[in-house]
Amino acid sequence: MKTIDELALKLLDGSFFLEEAVELLEKVLITESLSRTGGNQSEAAKMLGIHRNTLQRKMTEYKIDGRRKKPMTSVTRDSSKRTKVKSA
């Protein structure tokens, strides 16, 4: 792949060591897989082809927040703020 080759050359030109380049790639892949799965770590691990425990260890190592994103919910009304209708 041309883009991978270009990336590798840029990393070499930028004085990155192999370990740093691998770390950068892992962080991006983990973050993106978690984003695509809505924070589901089991699904993200499957997508990456690694065990869930390995994913969690790497998330801790790279300080990646893996909490699920809460779905948007409709606004609920506070029943104590309802106006009372007087009966005639």
C-alpha positions in Angstrom: 0.0 0.0 0.0 1.4 3.3 -1.0 -0.1 5.2 2.0 1.5 2.8 4.5 4.9 3.2 2.7 4.5 6.9 2.9 3.6 6.8 6.5 6.6 4.6 7.3 8.9 7.1 5.5 7.4 10.0 7.4 7.9 8.3 10.7 11.5 7.5 9.8 12.1 11.0 8.7 10.6 12.3 12.0 13.0 10.2 14.0 10.4 7.9 15.4 11.6 4.6 16.8 9.7 1.4 15.8 8.2 1.1 19.3 6.8 4.7 19.1 5.3 4.1 15.7 3.7 0.8 16.8 2.2 2.7 19.8 0.8 5.4 17.7 -0.8 2.9 15.3 -2.2 0.8 18.2 -3.7 3.9 19.8 -5.5 4.9 16.6 -6.8 1.4 15.9 -8.0 0.9 19.4 -9.7 4.3 19.6 -11.4 3.9 16.2 -12.6 0.3 16.9 -14.1 1.5 20.2 -15.8 4.3 18.4 -17.2 2.1 15.7 -18.6 -0.4 18.3 -20.1 2.3 20.5 -17.6 1.4 23.3 -18.3 -2.3 23.2 -14.9 -3.7 24.2 -15.7 -7.3 23.3 -16.7 -6.3 19.8 -13.7 -3.9 19.4 -11.4 -6.7 20.5 -12.9 -9.1 17.9 -12.5 -6.3 15.2 -8.8 -6.0 16.1 -8.3 -9.8 16.4 -7.1 -9.7 20.0 -8.4 -11.0 23.3 -10.6 -8.6 25.3 -8.1 -8.7 28.2 -5.3 -7.6 25.8 -7.5 -4.7 24.7 -8.2 -3.7 28.2 -4.5 -3.9 29.1 -3.5 -1.7 26.1 -6.3 0.8 27.0 -4.9 1.1 30.4 -1.3 1.4 29.1 -2.3 4.1 26.5 -4.8 5.8 28.9 -7.7 5.3 26.5 -11.2 5.8 28.0 -13.3 2.9 27.0 -16.6 3.9 28.6 -19.7 3.3 26.5 -21.2 6.4 25.0 -24.7 6.9 26.5 -27.4 7.0 23.9 -29.3 10.2 23.6 -32.6 10.1 25.5 -35.6 12.2 25.3 -36.1 14.9 27.8 -38.3 13.8 30.7 -40.5 16.1 32.6 -40.4 16.6 36.3 -43.8 15.8 37.6 -43.4 18.3 40.5 -43.3 21.2 38.0 -46.6 20.3 36.4 -49.4 22.8 36.7 -52.4 21.7 38.5 -55.8 22.1 36.8 -58.6 23.2 39.1 -61.8 21.4 38.6 -65.0 23.4 38.5 
